Every structure is written in C-alpha cells, then in structure tokens.
Amino acid sequence: MIKSELIQKIADRNPHLYLRDVEKIVNAILDEITKALARGDRVELRGFGAFSVKRRDARLGRNPRTGVHVEVDEKSVPFFKTGKEMRERLNEGYLS
Amino acid sequence: MKKMDEPSVARAKASPVAPLQTVTRVDLAEAVYRRVGLSRKESAVLVEMVLSEVIDRLAVGETVKLSSFGSFIVRDKGERIGRNPKTGVEVPIMQRRVLVFKPSNVLKAHMNGEDIPEDDS
C-alpha cells in the first residue's frame, strides 16, 4: 500500500470529508512524527511500535566504486522498534 | 582476490539518543486538530483510523510505503539456531515474520538539518 491508497481508503470510509482534508490528516501525522524525530524526541505508538533516534559517529567511509576514502560526519538516524502487539499480529496464523 | 591488509573502514557505531520527550497519539491528534480544523474528538478518531489501516495491512504481510517518510516492510525469517547469550544454551528460533522500517531520504535529511531532497519514496 502506498500513501495515496491509504488516503483513498480513509476517504472512502469518511464520506463527509474531502479527499484533500484526508490528505492533510495523513500528512499532519507523518509531519508530526518527523518533527519529533528531528528534535530528538521519541514517538511511541502503542499497538504499533516506537520511533527513536540513534546517533552514528563520524567515520572514515569509502566510495565502494573508486575505493577513495571520505570522511562521513556524525549523523542521526531514525530507528523503529516493533511493538509487542504488532509483533504478535504479524505472526498470528503464520506459524504452522 | 581482495587484499586483507588495507586500512580498515571504521563502522559507525549507533548509540541511542536520550529522548527529550515522548510523542504519542495524543500529540498526533492535536496536530490534526490544529492543521485540519476537525474537532478534537474526530481528530483522535481519524489518527486511530490511519494507524489501524497501516497496522492491518502490515499484519497480512503487505508492505506500506509512505512517500517522504519511509517504508514499513514485512520480512520472513527462516528458522535458525539461536543461543542464550548468558548460558550458551542452544535454542531453536522458529520461522517468523518481522517488521522493518526503512526511512526515506527526506526523513533522514530532516533529522540532520540538511537540504530536503525531492521526493524519493
């Protein structure tokens, strides 16, 4: 499923809303999570999982094609940990 | 053959950052309330509906791609022999499904104060 399909699905279930409003809703949710992670905050969504920020140290990397070494600055990366309920739902009826 | 004596490339260590605050559904509903102009109650219902839809799709093994944000991918893991790190006892780990999140370049750029690339999905 891609974002436009998600928006359409929610719009179908809420005939009183315009499609562009549903689009705003989905974007507001994703923007809020993005802003939280940019601040270094954690986002915890029970039943789904939690987003947190991890810091990667600066390192000496290299271009895999040319083999040239380049300095890679330290950076923040998002990390998602699947919640317990989500993990259980993924495996419901999956294990034989 | 690959030379083994080349300078080793340092692997970046990822350490968790102590979070300042924790954002929850309540904050997402508040953002929807401010930006869309629905009631607070309906904003909360809509947030729940969006999350449920994503969760339901993932639960049936479908990938969910949210452009400018990232992709949630369900991976099948085969059975393997694990080991209790404390006791060293071998235990079988059954085949299972796991969820991985692959952040988009747009999200990563936001987190590092970089220029925001065009859309990547």
Backbone of each chain as ProteinMPNN parsed JSONL, in Angstrom:
{"seq_chain_A": "MIKSELIQKIADRNPHLYLRDVEKIVNAILDEITKALARGDRVELRGFGAFSVKRRDARLGRNPRTGVHVEVDEKSVPFFKTGKEMRERLNEGYLS", "coords_chain_A": {"N_chain_A": [[0.847, -1.194, 0.0], [0.526, 2.22, -0.8], [0.98, 5.737, -0.008], [-1.066, 7.326, -1.24], [-3.047, 5.429, -1.628], [-3.675, 4.756, 0.957], [-4.751, 7.179, 1.817], [-6.983, 7.366, 0.117], [-8.453, 5.157, 0.99], [-9.123, 5.845, 3.632], [-10.618, 8.091, 3.076], [-12.771, 6.978, 1.688], [-14.057, 5.738, 3.751], [-14.945, 7.846, 5.176], [-17.174, 9.65, 4.168], [-18.0, 12.246, 4.628], [-15.81, 13.853, 4.589], [-13.528, 15.809, 2.656], [-11.334, 14.674, 0.066], [-8.937, 16.064, 0.032], [-8.783, 16.956, 2.614], [-8.401, 14.609, 4.034], [-5.956, 13.968, 3.046], [-4.478, 16.007, 4.202], [-4.719, 15.243, 6.857], [-3.326, 12.771, 6.995], [-0.795, 13.671, 6.239], [-0.311, 15.499, 8.293], [0.007, 13.806, 10.468], [2.309, 12.3, 9.723], [4.15, 14.385, 9.428], [4.285, 15.341, 12.011], [5.469, 13.237, 13.372], [7.92, 13.224, 12.042], [8.91, 15.77, 12.781], [9.17, 15.443, 15.528], [11.195, 13.485, 15.661], [13.241, 14.913, 14.496], [13.747, 16.708, 16.485], [14.86, 15.067, 18.259], [13.244, 13.653, 19.866], [11.236, 10.92, 21.134], [8.895, 8.714, 19.639], [6.062, 7.155, 20.535], [3.893, 4.63, 19.776], [1.465, 2.85, 20.855], [0.648, -0.551, 20.321], [1.621, -0.546, 17.84], [4.395, 0.44, 17.461], [7.607, 1.922, 18.306], [9.326, 4.911, 17.529], [12.654, 5.967, 17.575], [15.647, 7.937, 18.081], [18.839, 7.404, 16.813], [22.304, 7.863, 17.139], [24.882, 8.127, 14.865], [28.312, 7.758, 14.891], [30.912, 9.889, 13.58], [32.809, 8.753, 10.806], [35.308, 6.985, 8.916], [34.645, 6.562, 5.719], [34.237, 4.901, 2.554], [34.264, 5.226, -0.949], [32.645, 2.788, -2.64], [33.041, 2.165, -5.28], [35.307, 3.529, -6.298], [37.088, 3.292, -4.244], [38.092, 5.344, -2.834], [38.83, 7.096, 0.132], [36.6, 8.715, 2.32], [35.546, 11.238, 4.582], [32.932, 10.705, 6.808], [30.422, 12.504, 8.258], [29.182, 12.72, 11.653], [25.899, 11.533, 12.328], [22.298, 11.613, 12.738], [20.019, 8.95, 12.947], [16.833, 7.491, 12.219], [15.107, 5.065, 14.171], [13.109, 2.219, 14.294], [11.222, 0.365, 16.492], [9.455, -2.536, 16.625], [6.319, -2.916, 18.169], [4.965, -4.963, 20.854], [2.322, -5.998, 20.497], [1.985, -5.624, 17.735], [3.987, -7.267, 16.756], [3.005, -9.714, 17.54], [0.667, -9.787, 16.037], [1.711, -9.906, 13.461], [2.625, -12.456, 13.378], [0.499, -14.073, 13.848], [-1.272, -16.912, 13.02], [0.633, -17.393, 11.185], [2.734, -18.996, 11.855], [3.191, -22.437, 11.581]], "CA_chain_A": [[0.0, 0.0, 0.0], [1.265, 3.477, -0.8], [0.277, 6.811, 0.718], [-2.305, 7.739, -1.909], [-4.05, 4.379, -1.391], [-4.077, 4.92, 2.351], [-5.621, 8.361, 1.852], [-8.239, 6.995, -0.544], [-9.147, 4.205, 1.857], [-9.682, 6.6, 4.76], [-11.639, 8.977, 2.494], [-13.933, 6.135, 1.39], [-14.753, 5.433, 4.996], [-15.433, 9.093, 5.772], [-17.72, 10.412, 3.042], [-18.229, 13.657, 4.966], [-14.549, 14.593, 4.462], [-12.958, 15.938, 1.321], [-10.089, 13.93, -0.108], [-7.783, 16.917, 0.398], [-8.696, 17.006, 4.079], [-7.798, 13.341, 4.468], [-4.556, 14.117, 2.693], [-3.901, 16.858, 5.256], [-4.679, 14.457, 8.101], [-2.218, 11.808, 6.914], [0.454, 14.431, 6.242], [-0.112, 16.077, 9.627], [0.521, 12.726, 11.32], [3.691, 11.985, 9.344], [4.985, 15.558, 9.727], [4.45, 15.439, 13.468], [6.475, 12.225, 13.731], [9.191, 13.714, 11.501], [9.386, 16.89, 13.605], [9.581, 14.896, 16.824], [12.486, 12.815, 15.489], [14.224, 15.965, 14.213], [14.078, 17.31, 17.792], [15.497, 14.044, 19.089], [12.222, 13.034, 20.712], [10.823, 9.56, 20.857], [7.468, 8.645, 19.295], [5.601, 5.844, 20.973], [2.53, 4.358, 19.331], [1.075, 1.545, 21.403], [-0.014, -1.439, 19.373], [2.343, -0.481, 16.572], [5.827, 0.419, 17.738], [8.167, 3.194, 18.76], [10.427, 5.5, 16.773], [13.61, 6.69, 18.395], [16.762, 8.483, 17.315], [20.162, 6.895, 17.147], [23.376, 8.712, 16.657], [26.006, 7.38, 14.289], [29.551, 8.534, 14.997], [31.64, 10.202, 12.352], [33.647, 7.609, 10.485], [36.003, 7.041, 7.644], [33.963, 5.675, 4.794], [34.938, 4.898, 1.272], [33.445, 5.04, -2.134], [32.836, 1.376, -2.996], [33.444, 2.014, -6.677], [36.665, 4.02, -6.532], [37.953, 2.94, -3.124], [38.599, 6.577, -2.226], [38.325, 7.304, 1.492], [35.938, 10.002, 2.576], [35.074, 11.385, 5.956], [31.477, 10.769, 6.927], [30.095, 13.209, 9.501], [28.238, 12.031, 12.537], [24.532, 11.857, 11.923], [21.203, 10.972, 13.455], [19.185, 8.095, 12.107], [15.64, 7.023, 12.916], [15.076, 3.635, 14.451], [11.755, 1.793, 14.643], [11.161, -0.92, 17.177], [8.091, -3.054, 16.545], [5.678, -3.151, 19.456], [4.626, -6.349, 21.176], [1.068, -6.402, 19.828], [2.224, -5.669, 16.287], [4.793, -8.47, 16.518], [2.097, -10.862, 17.667], [-0.248, -9.815, 14.892], [2.463, -10.329, 12.274], [2.871, -13.894, 13.42], [-0.756, -14.793, 14.046], [-1.644, -17.771, 11.9], [1.741, -17.519, 10.244], [3.485, -20.158, 12.277], [2.401, -23.637, 11.356]], "C_chain_A": [[0.882, 1.244, 0.0], [0.378, 4.576, -0.206], [-1.052, 7.205, 0.074], [-3.416, 6.707, -1.703], [-4.569, 4.441, 0.034], [-5.069, 6.082, 2.471], [-6.988, 8.04, 1.255], [-9.098, 6.106, 0.349], [-9.841, 4.931, 3.021], [-10.803, 7.523, 4.259], [-12.921, 8.189, 2.198], [-14.749, 5.869, 2.646], [-15.323, 6.669, 5.683], [-15.992, 10.012, 4.7], [-17.982, 11.893, 3.346], [-16.96, 14.502, 4.848], [-14.13, 14.685, 3.005], [-11.665, 15.138, 1.272], [-8.894, 14.774, 0.348], [-7.656, 17.081, 1.908], [-8.044, 15.735, 4.627], [-6.296, 13.373, 4.174], [-3.83, 14.937, 3.76], [-3.739, 16.086, 6.559], [-3.466, 13.519, 8.099], [-0.879, 12.554, 6.949], [0.746, 15.057, 7.601], [0.49, 15.039, 10.565], [1.997, 12.458, 11.008], [4.633, 13.151, 9.642], [5.277, 15.663, 11.218], [5.503, 14.437, 13.95], [7.855, 12.691, 13.266], [9.771, 14.826, 12.377], [9.893, 16.406, 14.954], [10.974, 14.269, 16.713], [13.591, 13.841, 15.21], [14.655, 16.663, 15.505], [14.83, 16.326, 18.682], [14.522, 13.379, 20.04], [11.925, 11.611, 20.261], [9.334, 9.597, 20.505], [6.98, 7.248, 19.607], [4.141, 5.637, 20.603], [2.155, 2.943, 19.747], [0.322, 0.714, 20.366], [0.693, -1.473, 18.027], [3.844, -0.58, 16.823], [6.309, 1.79, 18.18], [9.325, 3.626, 17.862], [11.361, 6.179, 17.76], [14.754, 7.142, 17.508], [18.054, 7.842, 17.777], [21.199, 7.766, 16.478], [24.468, 7.825, 16.069], [27.229, 8.282, 14.322], [30.122, 8.859, 13.617], [32.568, 9.026, 12.063], [34.365, 7.85, 9.168], [35.303, 6.05, 6.727], [34.767, 5.6, 3.513], [33.955, 4.635, 0.15], [33.677, 3.618, -2.633], [33.314, 1.199, -4.439], [34.907, 2.404, -6.881], [37.629, 3.653, -5.412], [38.524, 4.158, -2.421], [37.986, 6.77, -0.837], [37.694, 8.678, 1.629], [35.491, 10.042, 4.031], [33.562, 11.475, 5.953], [31.179, 11.401, 8.279], [29.199, 12.362, 10.397], [26.825, 12.439, 12.122], [23.517, 11.125, 12.782], [20.412, 10.118, 12.496], [17.96, 7.644, 12.902], [15.693, 5.514, 13.106], [13.658, 3.276, 14.881], [11.818, 0.441, 15.321], [9.705, -1.373, 17.19], [7.544, -3.324, 17.94], [5.242, -4.596, 19.619], [3.368, -6.825, 20.442], [1.238, -6.537, 18.321], [2.985, -6.938, 15.933], [3.907, -9.714, 16.587], [1.158, -10.949, 16.468], [0.446, -10.271, 13.615], [2.578, -11.842, 12.204], [1.64, -14.744, 13.694], [-1.044, -15.641, 12.817], [-0.545, -17.934, 10.877], [2.554, -18.755, 10.57], [2.616, -21.39, 12.143], [2.22, -24.419, 12.644]], "O_chain_A": [[1.875, 1.304, 0.725], [-0.806, 4.369, 0.059], [-2.049, 7.394, 0.77], [-4.59, 7.066, -1.614], [-5.751, 4.209, 0.29], [-6.093, 5.971, 3.145], [-8.022, 8.398, 1.819], [-10.312, 6.285, 0.446], [-10.997, 4.655, 3.341], [-11.813, 7.708, 4.939], [-14.024, 8.682, 2.433], [-15.977, 5.788, 2.602], [-16.084, 6.562, 6.645], [-15.381, 11.023, 4.355], [-18.163, 12.695, 2.431], [-17.014, 15.724, 4.99], [-14.347, 13.761, 2.222], [-10.991, 14.948, 2.284], [-7.961, 14.264, 0.969], [-6.563, 17.316, 2.425], [-7.241, 15.785, 5.559], [-5.484, 12.871, 4.951], [-2.717, 14.604, 4.166], [-2.751, 16.252, 7.274], [-2.69, 13.474, 9.054], [0.059, 12.116, 7.613], [1.901, 15.139, 8.018], [1.377, 15.352, 11.36], [2.83, 12.397, 11.912], [5.774, 12.943, 10.056], [6.38, 16.027, 11.625], [6.319, 14.745, 14.819], [8.838, 12.571, 13.998], [10.965, 14.83, 12.679], [10.907, 16.885, 15.461], [11.83, 14.494, 17.569], [14.733, 13.662, 15.633], [15.781, 17.149, 15.612], [15.369, 16.7, 19.724], [14.928, 12.623, 20.923], [12.307, 11.175, 19.175], [8.597, 10.433, 21.028], [7.436, 6.273, 19.011], [3.263, 6.37, 21.057], [2.489, 1.97, 19.071], [-0.527, 1.224, 19.635], [0.403, -2.319, 17.18], [4.483, -1.562, 16.446], [5.512, 2.703, 18.398], [10.179, 2.824, 17.487], [10.917, 6.879, 18.67], [14.827, 6.781, 16.333], [18.329, 7.75, 18.973], [20.987, 8.321, 15.4], [24.922, 6.879, 16.713], [27.195, 9.418, 13.848], [29.838, 8.18, 12.63], [33.056, 8.379, 12.989], [34.065, 8.784, 8.423], [35.367, 4.84, 6.942], [35.851, 6.173, 3.411], [32.963, 3.922, 0.301], [34.798, 3.276, -3.011], [33.926, 0.183, -4.77], [35.656, 1.697, -7.555], [38.845, 3.695, -5.599], [39.346, 4.027, -1.515], [36.777, 6.625, -0.655], [38.206, 9.671, 1.112], [35.113, 9.03, 4.62], [32.98, 12.237, 5.18], [31.62, 10.907, 9.317], [28.551, 11.417, 9.947], [26.597, 13.544, 11.631], [23.836, 10.148, 13.461], [20.163, 10.517, 11.358], [18.041, 7.44, 14.113], [16.26, 4.79, 12.288], [13.072, 3.947, 15.731], [12.394, -0.509, 14.791], [8.832, -0.674, 17.706], [8.232, -3.895, 18.786], [5.16, -5.351, 18.65], [3.348, -7.903, 19.847], [0.697, -7.457, 17.707], [2.68, -7.603, 14.943], [4.05, -10.64, 15.789], [0.886, -12.033, 15.95], [-0.16, -10.944, 12.781], [2.622, -12.431, 11.124], [1.719, -15.971, 13.765], [-1.055, -15.132, 11.696], [-0.752, -18.537, 9.824], [3.006, -19.471, 9.676], [1.452, -21.391, 12.541], [1.575, -25.468, 12.644]]}, "seq_chain_B": "MKKMDEPSVARAKASPVAPLQTVTRVDLAEAVYRRVGLSRKESAVLVEMVLSEVIDRLAVGETVKLSSFGSFIVRDKGERIGRNPKTGVEVPIMQRRVLVFKPSNVLKAHMNGEDIPEDDS", "coords_chain_B": {"N_chain_B": [[41.487, -11.498, -5.998], [40.753, -10.225, -2.793], [42.593, -7.766, -1.067], [43.809, -8.088, 2.206], [45.107, -6.449, 3.891], [44.451, -3.831, 3.787], [43.672, -0.502, 4.943], [41.387, -0.568, 7.562], [37.949, 0.125, 7.347], [36.239, 2.202, 9.362], [33.409, 1.205, 11.182], [30.36, 2.743, 11.649], [29.214, 3.507, 14.838], [26.175, 2.999, 16.386], [24.481, 4.773, 18.681], [21.898, 4.982, 21.064], [19.96, 7.936, 21.43], [19.309, 9.936, 24.203], [16.012, 10.549, 24.73], [14.241, 13.678, 24.602], [11.573, 14.169, 24.956], [8.497, 12.289, 24.888], [6.467, 11.539, 22.224], [3.083, 10.923, 21.562], [-0.012, 9.265, 20.496], [-1.854, 11.205, 21.317], [-0.57, 13.641, 20.846], [-0.345, 13.51, 18.093], [-3.002, 13.599, 17.348], [-3.602, 16.144, 18.239], [-2.069, 17.665, 16.482], [-3.411, 17.135, 14.097], [-5.856, 18.265, 14.717], [-5.129, 20.996, 14.912], [-4.198, 21.499, 12.308], [-6.127, 20.671, 10.444], [-8.64, 21.33, 11.289], [-10.747, 19.861, 12.301], [-12.916, 18.593, 14.901], [-11.56, 18.053, 18.212], [-12.143, 15.506, 19.105], [-12.905, 14.126, 16.774], [-10.529, 14.319, 15.398], [-8.861, 12.674, 16.902], [-10.102, 10.216, 16.459], [-9.687, 9.915, 13.727], [-6.87, 9.758, 13.595], [-6.466, 7.345, 14.858], [-7.758, 5.691, 13.049], [-6.158, 5.901, 10.768], [-3.719, 4.832, 11.694], [-4.577, 2.235, 12.358], [-5.274, 1.245, 9.849], [-2.791, 1.108, 8.58], [-1.514, -0.731, 10.264], [-3.187, -2.994, 9.937], [-2.714, -3.672, 7.261], [-0.013, -4.327, 7.327], [-0.148, -6.467, 9.031], [-1.168, -8.474, 7.44], [0.96, -9.001, 5.923], [1.636, -7.188, 3.996], [3.535, -4.621, 2.328], [4.013, -1.259, 3.37], [4.266, 1.817, 1.942], [5.214, 5.029, 2.534], [5.488, 7.951, 1.049], [8.112, 10.345, 1.228], [8.432, 9.812, 3.862], [8.866, 7.026, 4.769], [9.32, 3.415, 4.429], [7.48, 0.596, 5.53], [8.318, -2.635, 5.955], [7.542, -6.045, 5.667], [9.244, -8.834, 6.672], [10.118, -12.22, 6.04], [11.474, -14.496, 8.226], [13.666, -17.189, 8.374], [13.801, -20.369, 10.101], [16.187, -20.729, 12.713], [19.178, -21.57, 14.559], [19.472, -20.377, 17.696], [21.173, -18.836, 20.502], [21.333, -18.743, 23.946], [22.641, -15.932, 25.269], [23.658, -15.694, 27.811], [23.783, -18.215, 29.058], [24.697, -19.821, 27.063], [23.314, -21.878, 25.992], [21.9, -23.681, 23.345], [19.089, -22.817, 21.434], [16.236, -23.466, 19.407], [15.113, -21.058, 17.041], [12.085, -20.251, 15.896], [10.613, -20.072, 12.581], [9.571, -16.893, 11.506], [7.842, -13.718, 11.264], [9.055, -10.469, 10.688], [8.998, -6.917, 11.233], [10.319, -4.253, 9.448], [11.556, -0.915, 9.361], [12.234, 1.332, 6.851], [13.739, 4.265, 6.552], [12.952, 7.207, 4.638], [14.935, 9.238, 2.362], [14.191, 11.827, 2.658], [13.146, 12.012, 5.25], [15.476, 11.385, 6.716], [17.066, 13.538, 5.993], [15.668, 15.664, 7.158], [16.134, 15.066, 9.82], [18.76, 15.667, 10.119], [19.147, 18.261, 9.592], [19.583, 18.892, 6.929], [19.469, 19.86, 3.425], [16.319, 19.369, 1.935], [15.702, 16.613, 0.0], [14.186, 16.089, -3.279], [11.155, 14.235, -3.773], [11.401, 10.853, -2.691], [10.309, 8.393, -1.964]], "CA_chain_B": [[41.349, -11.694, -4.561], [40.77, -8.972, -2.044], [43.71, -7.625, -0.138], [43.306, -8.04, 3.572], [45.854, -5.524, 4.749], [44.048, -2.451, 3.55], [43.182, 0.147, 6.161], [40.01, -0.957, 7.812], [36.994, 1.223, 7.329], [35.516, 2.183, 10.644], [31.971, 1.023, 11.115], [29.737, 3.729, 12.544], [28.521, 2.934, 15.987], [24.9, 3.686, 16.611], [24.084, 4.782, 20.083], [20.615, 5.638, 21.237], [19.985, 9.287, 21.973], [18.329, 10.089, 25.282], [14.952, 11.399, 24.206], [13.827, 14.804, 25.423], [10.171, 13.959, 25.28], [7.861, 11.216, 24.14], [5.287, 11.943, 21.476], [2.128, 9.812, 21.478], [-1.233, 9.503, 19.716], [-2.49, 12.461, 21.751], [0.098, 14.735, 20.14], [-0.68, 13.401, 16.669], [-4.388, 14.081, 17.24], [-3.532, 17.596, 18.427], [-1.542, 18.214, 15.231], [-4.502, 17.053, 13.116], [-6.824, 19.267, 15.163], [-4.619, 22.327, 14.546], [-3.965, 21.69, 10.87], [-7.25, 20.354, 9.565], [-9.825, 22.037, 11.749], [-11.818, 18.98, 12.776], [-12.99, 18.663, 16.365], [-10.506, 17.257, 18.862], [-12.589, 14.122, 19.182], [-12.807, 13.493, 15.459], [-9.098, 14.228, 15.064], [-8.348, 11.472, 17.571], [-10.675, 9.053, 15.76], [-9.009, 9.79, 12.434], [-5.498, 9.286, 13.829], [-6.594, 5.918, 15.152], [-8.145, 5.009, 11.817], [-4.981, 5.859, 9.894], [-2.772, 3.866, 12.252], [-5.162, 0.89, 12.229], [-5.203, 0.813, 8.455], [-1.395, 0.727, 8.333], [-1.269, -1.956, 11.037], [-3.917, -4.106, 9.31], [-2.028, -4.068, 6.027], [1.239, -4.988, 7.713], [-0.492, -7.739, 9.68], [-1.356, -9.505, 6.411], [2.228, -9.183, 5.229], [1.797, -6.217, 2.92], [4.462, -3.514, 2.565], [3.365, 0.056, 3.351], [5.241, 2.837, 1.54], [4.7, 6.377, 2.729], [6.5, 8.78, 0.404], [8.744, 11.391, 2.047], [8.573, 9.371, 5.256], [9.619, 5.774, 4.763], [8.564, 2.197, 4.123], [7.41, -0.484, 6.509], [8.443, -3.854, 5.162], [7.42, -7.278, 6.441], [10.215, -9.826, 6.19], [10.01, -13.584, 6.564], [12.754, -15.003, 8.737], [13.679, -18.643, 8.467], [14.16, -20.945, 11.395], [17.637, -20.789, 12.92], [19.575, -21.944, 15.901], [19.937, -19.246, 18.491], [21.919, -19.237, 21.686], [21.145, -17.849, 25.083], [23.964, -15.33, 25.438], [24.112, -15.821, 29.185], [24.104, -19.6, 29.407], [25.309, -20.509, 25.939], [22.461, -22.995, 25.589], [21.305, -23.509, 22.021], [17.635, -22.964, 21.348], [15.781, -23.178, 18.047], [14.247, -19.899, 16.857], [11.14, -20.651, 14.86], [10.429, -19.124, 11.487], [8.684, -15.828, 11.98], [7.809, -12.518, 10.439], [9.454, -9.261, 11.398], [8.687, -5.655, 10.565], [11.434, -3.31, 9.446], [11.247, 0.421, 8.852], [13.309, 1.912, 6.069], [13.431, 5.696, 6.458], [13.212, 7.833, 3.338], [15.999, 10.245, 2.403], [13.578, 13.075, 3.119], [13.102, 11.937, 6.723], [16.851, 11.448, 7.226], [17.543, 14.913, 5.793], [15.026, 16.472, 8.197], [16.745, 14.776, 11.116], [20.133, 16.136, 10.161], [19.171, 19.663, 9.182], [20.116, 19.025, 5.574], [18.505, 20.249, 2.4], [15.352, 18.298, 1.727], [15.697, 16.164, -1.393], [12.879, 15.9, -3.922], [10.542, 13.044, -3.195], [12.091, 9.616, -3.059], [9.501, 7.229, -1.602]], "C_chain_B": [[41.489, -10.369, -3.839], [41.957, -8.912, -1.102], [43.182, -7.435, 1.279], [43.976, -6.973, 4.429], [45.525, -4.052, 4.502], [43.542, -1.83, 4.843], [41.707, -0.169, 6.376], [39.124, 0.285, 7.853], [36.156, 1.136, 8.597], [34.027, 2.055, 10.425], [31.352, 2.007, 12.105], [29.005, 3.022, 13.672], [27.239, 3.719, 16.201], [24.547, 3.631, 18.079], [22.772, 5.518, 20.238], [20.786, 7.016, 21.867], [18.936, 9.365, 23.081], [17.233, 11.044, 24.818], [14.599, 12.535, 25.164], [12.405, 14.573, 25.9], [9.631, 12.794, 24.471], [6.565, 11.716, 23.525], [4.373, 10.723, 21.351], [0.953, 10.176, 20.559], [-1.892, 10.841, 20.035], [-1.9, 13.651, 20.994], [-0.215, 14.711, 18.649], [-2.088, 13.94, 16.438], [-4.422, 15.604, 17.362], [-3.041, 18.281, 17.135], [-2.623, 18.217, 14.149], [-5.561, 18.119, 13.437], [-6.404, 20.675, 14.713], [-4.582, 22.527, 13.041], [-5.189, 21.492, 9.999], [-8.544, 21.035, 10.012], [-11.016, 21.142, 12.043], [-11.898, 19.166, 14.293], [-11.852, 17.821, 16.941], [-10.88, 15.784, 18.859], [-12.439, 13.426, 17.822], [-11.351, 13.352, 15.012], [-8.499, 12.958, 15.657], [-8.844, 10.214, 16.869], [-9.948, 8.819, 14.432], [-7.571, 9.282, 12.573], [-5.509, 7.775, 14.049], [-6.884, 5.126, 13.886], [-6.949, 4.852, 10.869], [-3.986, 4.81, 10.4], [-3.286, 2.437, 12.089], [-5.044, 0.36, 10.808], [-3.787, 0.343, 8.112], [-1.104, -0.615, 9.013], [-1.933, -3.17, 10.385], [-3.216, -4.598, 8.044], [-0.745, -4.834, 6.345], [0.953, -6.365, 8.287], [-0.734, -8.85, 8.66], [-0.118, -9.639, 5.527], [2.495, -8.205, 4.103], [2.81, -5.139, 3.313], [3.692, -2.204, 2.498], [4.431, 1.114, 3.082], [4.624, 4.211, 1.687], [5.742, 7.369, 2.22], [6.87, 9.956, 1.285], [8.925, 10.982, 3.504], [9.402, 8.082, 5.329], [8.717, 4.597, 4.441], [8.613, 1.228, 5.286], [7.365, -1.779, 5.706], [8.355, -5.073, 6.067], [8.379, -8.302, 5.844], [9.969, -11.179, 6.836], [11.384, -14.045, 7.005], [12.669, -16.511, 8.875], [14.042, -19.111, 9.857], [15.687, -20.973, 11.527], [17.933, -21.205, 14.354], [20.113, -20.713, 16.611], [20.655, -19.762, 19.716], [21.616, -18.234, 22.79], [22.51, -17.248, 25.415], [24.514, -15.5, 26.858], [24.579, -17.247, 29.497], [24.796, -20.358, 28.278], [24.498, -21.69, 25.433], [21.821, -22.71, 24.228], [19.803, -23.715, 22.069], [17.2, -22.674, 19.917], [14.908, -21.925, 18.033], [13.381, -20.209, 15.651], [11.107, -19.641, 13.719], [9.393, -18.11, 11.931], [8.729, -14.671, 11.005], [8.251, -11.332, 11.276], [9.147, -8.033, 10.543], [9.923, -4.773, 10.601], [10.985, -1.982, 8.843], [12.453, 0.942, 8.104], [12.993, 3.393, 5.874], [13.747, 6.247, 5.076], [14.351, 8.836, 3.485], [15.475, 11.574, 2.908], [13.557, 13.1, 4.652], [14.514, 12.085, 7.3], [17.413, 12.863, 7.097], [16.959, 15.844, 6.862], [15.732, 16.299, 9.535], [18.153, 15.321, 11.245], [20.275, 17.569, 9.673], [19.756, 19.88, 7.802], [19.042, 19.525, 4.621], [17.583, 19.075, 2.141], [15.37, 17.89, 0.259], [14.283, 16.137, -1.967], [12.268, 14.642, -3.33], [11.327, 11.803, -3.575], [11.232, 8.364, -2.88], [10.34, 6.146, -0.969]], "O_chain_B": [[42.264, -9.503, -4.246], [42.282, -9.889, -0.426], [42.218, -6.703, 1.503], [43.511, -6.632, 5.517], [46.235, -3.156, 4.956], [43.047, -2.528, 5.728], [40.892, -0.044, 5.462], [39.524, 1.344, 8.336], [35.472, 0.147, 8.859], [33.457, 2.731, 9.568], [31.774, 2.089, 13.259], [28.272, 2.057, 13.455], [27.236, 4.95, 16.194], [24.34, 2.556, 18.643], [22.557, 6.558, 19.615], [21.646, 7.226, 22.722], [17.807, 8.909, 22.906], [17.5, 12.215, 24.545], [14.653, 12.371, 26.383], [12.078, 14.755, 27.073], [10.238, 12.37, 23.488], [5.689, 12.243, 24.212], [4.84, 9.62, 21.067], [0.93, 11.238, 19.938], [-2.415, 11.52, 19.152], [-2.622, 14.548, 20.559], [-0.337, 15.76, 18.016], [-2.341, 14.646, 15.462], [-5.187, 16.27, 16.665], [-3.54, 19.34, 16.755], [-2.742, 19.172, 13.381], [-6.085, 18.782, 12.542], [-7.219, 21.443, 14.201], [-4.901, 23.61, 12.55], [-5.284, 22.084, 8.924], [-9.434, 21.284, 9.199], [-12.159, 21.598, 12.037], [-11.044, 19.822, 14.889], [-11.263, 16.99, 16.251], [-10.032, 14.919, 18.637], [-11.927, 12.311, 17.726], [-10.989, 12.39, 14.335], [-7.73, 12.256, 15.001], [-8.091, 9.254, 16.703], [-9.638, 7.685, 14.066], [-7.112, 8.474, 11.767], [-4.685, 7.038, 13.508], [-6.338, 4.044, 13.671], [-6.761, 3.803, 10.254], [-3.477, 4.001, 9.624], [-2.528, 1.537, 11.728], [-4.752, -0.816, 10.589], [-3.601, -0.676, 7.448], [-0.523, -1.516, 8.409], [-1.33, -4.239, 10.287], [-3.141, -5.801, 7.794], [-0.434, -5.848, 5.72], [1.708, -7.312, 8.065], [-0.535, -10.026, 8.962], [-0.154, -10.315, 4.499], [3.453, -8.361, 3.346], [2.928, -4.787, 4.486], [2.807, -2.052, 1.655], [5.364, 1.294, 3.864], [3.626, 4.524, 1.038], [6.757, 7.602, 2.876], [6.028, 10.495, 2.003], [9.51, 11.726, 4.291], [10.501, 8.068, 5.885], [7.518, 4.753, 4.212], [9.643, 1.06, 5.939], [6.475, -1.981, 4.88], [9.01, -5.133, 7.107], [8.324, -8.595, 4.649], [9.653, -11.271, 8.022], [12.345, -13.987, 6.237], [11.707, -17.041, 9.431], [14.529, -18.34, 10.684], [16.391, -21.217, 10.547], [17.065, -21.191, 15.227], [21.083, -20.094, 16.174], [20.737, -20.969, 19.943], [21.644, -17.023, 22.572], [23.431, -17.969, 25.798], [25.727, -15.451, 27.06], [25.624, -17.455, 30.113], [25.405, -21.403, 28.503], [24.942, -22.42, 24.548], [21.273, -21.632, 24.0], [19.311, -24.67, 22.669], [17.717, -21.756, 19.28], [14.061, -21.747, 18.909], [13.873, -20.403, 14.54], [11.526, -18.495, 13.879], [8.45, -18.442, 12.65], [9.523, -14.639, 10.065], [7.866, -11.205, 12.439], [9.053, -8.103, 9.317], [10.511, -4.566, 11.663], [10.149, -1.939, 7.94], [13.558, 0.993, 8.644], [12.086, 3.74, 5.119], [14.695, 5.808, 4.424], [14.692, 9.237, 4.598], [16.211, 12.355, 3.511], [13.913, 14.106, 5.266], [14.72, 12.825, 8.261], [18.142, 13.332, 7.971], [17.66, 16.7, 7.402], [15.907, 17.258, 10.287], [18.684, 15.426, 12.351], [21.376, 18.033, 9.379], [20.354, 20.921, 7.528], [17.864, 19.602, 4.97], [18.017, 17.923, 2.129], [15.091, 18.702, -0.623], [13.303, 16.158, -1.223], [12.866, 14.046, -2.434], [11.861, 11.722, -4.682], [11.427, 7.377, -3.589], [9.817, 5.094, -0.603]]}, "name": "protein", "num_of_chains": 2, "seq": "MIKSELIQKIADRNPHLYLRDVEKIVNAILDEITKALARGDRVELRGFGAFSVKRRDARLGRNPRTGVHVEVDEKSVPFFKTGKEMRERLNEGYLSMKKMDEPSVARAKASPVAPLQTVTRVDLAEAVYRRVGLSRKESAVLVEMVLSEVIDRLAVGETVKLSSFGSFIVRDKGERIGRNPKTGVEVPIMQRRVLVFKPSNVLKAHMNGEDIPEDDS"}
